Amino acid sequence: QVQLVESGGGLVQAGGSLRLSCAASGRTSNIYNMGWFRQAPRKEREFVAAVYWSGGSTYHADSVKGRFTASRDNARNTMYLQMNGLTPEDTAVYSCAARVTSSSGSRYLPASYNYWGQGTQVTVAS
């Protein structure tokens, strides 16, 4: 089992920045990669970014490239999402997820992930 706890959400003005954190605990040695997803009201959950635990490779959705940066600190078992240049379209509940080494599927799909955090609200005011 892996437990995930997000933090860092809140209300920010358009153009502002926020940094989200996702702390993992439990059997973290089984983590293959972690991801950030978001879900806005009346919309489906969408991929934001992914980080691979070994090597640190990152992948970002086109909609956030150049503005958001995902990273990880293995020693702290924590993943981050630095969000700059926020717009009202970024308003959503942001959730982190972990995929274990035995999982298959695409890093871009929520169904590929085994564990999820509770989510944190990000609201960007215009």
N, C-alpha and C positions, 0 to 999 in steps of 0.2 A: 504494500500500500504506500502511496505517496500522498502527502497532504500539501495543498497549495494555498497560500494566503496572499492576496493582493493588497496593495496600499498605494496612496498617492493621488487618487482621483480628487475631483473638486470642480469648482466653478472658476472659469478664467475668461478674460476678454479675448475677442478675436485678435490674432497675432501673438498671443501669449504662449507660454510654455508650461508643460507639466512633465513630471517624471514619475512613471509608475514602477512599482517594484512587485516582484512575485517571489516569495520565499518558499522554498520547497523543504519538506522534512519527511522522515520515514525512510523508505528504501530508495534513496536518491541514487544509489549506485546503478539502479536499473534504468535510469533516464537516458533515452537516446536523443531526443530533442524536446524543446519546449516551444510553445507558440503563444502568440497574442491574437485574440479574436475580439470582435466588437459586434454589438447588436443594437441598432437604433430602433425606436418604436415603429412597429408595423413593417419592419424589414427583417430579412433573414440574417443569421449570424454570418459574418464575413471575416476572412483571413486578413490579418494586419502584418504579422511578422513571425519569423521562426528563427530559433537559435539552436545550433547543434552543440551538445555538451562537450563532445570531443572534437577539438579543433576550432570551435567557435564560429563556424560558418554561419552567415546570416542571410535571410531572404526577406524581402519586403514587398508588400502589395504596391502596384503601380500608383495607387491613389495616395500613398504616403511617402514614396521615395523622395529623398531630398529634404524631407521634413521630420520624419520619425527615424529613430535609430534604436534597434534592439541590441542588447549586449547581455553578457552573463559574467558572474563572478563564481567560479566553481568552488572556491574556498568557502564562500558564504552560502552556497547552494541557492543563489538568487539570480533571477533574470530581471532585466530592466527594459523600460521603453521610454526613451527620451523623446518627447513630442514638442516640436517647435512649429511656429507658424500655424497655430491652430485656427481652424475656421468653424463656423456653426455646423457645417456638414460632418465634423468629427464628433459631434455630440452622440454619445452612445454609452452603453455599459460595456466596459472592457474586462475581458476575462483572460486569465492565463490557463494554459493546459500543458500537460506532460504526456509524452509518448514513451513507452518503455521499449527496450531493445527487441522484444519478441513481437512487436506490433508490425503490421504491414499497412500499406495504403499511402496516400499522398499527404505530405506535410501541410498542404493547403486546405485539407478537408477536416472539419470538426470531428467527423466520425472516426478519424484515424487516431484520435487521442484518447488516452485511458483515464486520465484524471483531470479534474477541473477545479479552479478556485471559485469563490463565491461571487466574484465580479466587483468592479468598482465603477461608480458613475463618473463620467467626464461630461461636463456641460460647458459649451463655449458660447458666450453671449456676443451678440453682434453689436 
